[in-house]
C-alpha cells in the first residue's frame, strides 16, 4: 500500500478521521488507512453474505495465502504459523 504524499495535510485524505482531529501517531487506536478499511469491509461483506462458504470452505486457504504473503517479507520475524494464527518474535 502506498499513501498519497509525505506532506501531513495530504496524508489526512488517506484516513477516515474527522477533519478537526490531528493525530501524531496514526494506527495507535484503530485509525487505519482508508484503503485498508475498505478492504476490511469488502472481506467482511463476503463473510456476511456466505458465512458457511467463507468460514467452512475458504478460510484455511485464505489464511495459508496470508501466511505466504507475510513470509515473503525480507527478515520476517515469524517464529511459527499455525492454522489460525501467526506468532511474531518481537
N, C-alpha and C positions, 0 to 999 in steps of 0.2 A: 504494500500500500504506500502510495506517495501522497503526502499532504501538499496542498496548493503552493504555499510560499513559506519562506523563513520569517517574513515580516509578521509580527504578532497580530496586527489587526486583520491581515489577510487570513491568518490561521483560524480566526474565530468562525469563519464560514464553514469550516470543516467539522464543527461541533454543534450540538443542538442546545447549547447553553443559552439562557436568556441574554438578551443584548446588554443588559446592565450588570452582568456578572463577569468578573475578571479574575479567573483562577490563574495562579502562577504554576500549578502543577496539574495539568490535565491527566485524568486517569486515576487519581488517588481515591476518589469516592464515586466512581461509576461514570464519569463523563468520558465517553469514548468517541472516536471519530465517527462522523455521520455514516461513512461507508461501512464501518464495522457494525453499527447499529442496524443499518438497512439489511445487511447480510444476515444478521441475527434474526431479524423479523421475517425474512424470507424462509429461513430454515424452520423457525417456529411455526409459520403458516403451513409448511409441509407436514410437520408433526401433527398439528391440529386437524388437518384435512384427512389424514390417513395414519392414525396412530399405530395401528397394527402393522401396517407395511413398514412404517418408519422404524419403530422400535423392535418389531419381531423379525423383520426380513432384511432391513438395510443397515441397522445400527452398527453391527460388528464390522461390516465392510467400510462404513463411513469412518469409524474410529481407527481402523487399520490404515486408511488413507491419510487421516490426520497425523497419525504417528509417523508415517513415512515422510510426510512433508516436514514435520518438525525435526526429524532425524537428519534431514538434508542440510540443516543449518550448520555452517562451519563451527567447530568447537562446541557443539550442543552439549549441555551439561546433564544429559539424561543418565540416570542410574538404572532405571527399569521401566518397562512398559507392560502394563497388564491389560486385560481385555477392556477394562472400564476406566483406566487412569494412566497418567504419565507422571512418574515421580522425578522430580528435579533435584539435582545435587547443588545446593546453594550454601 
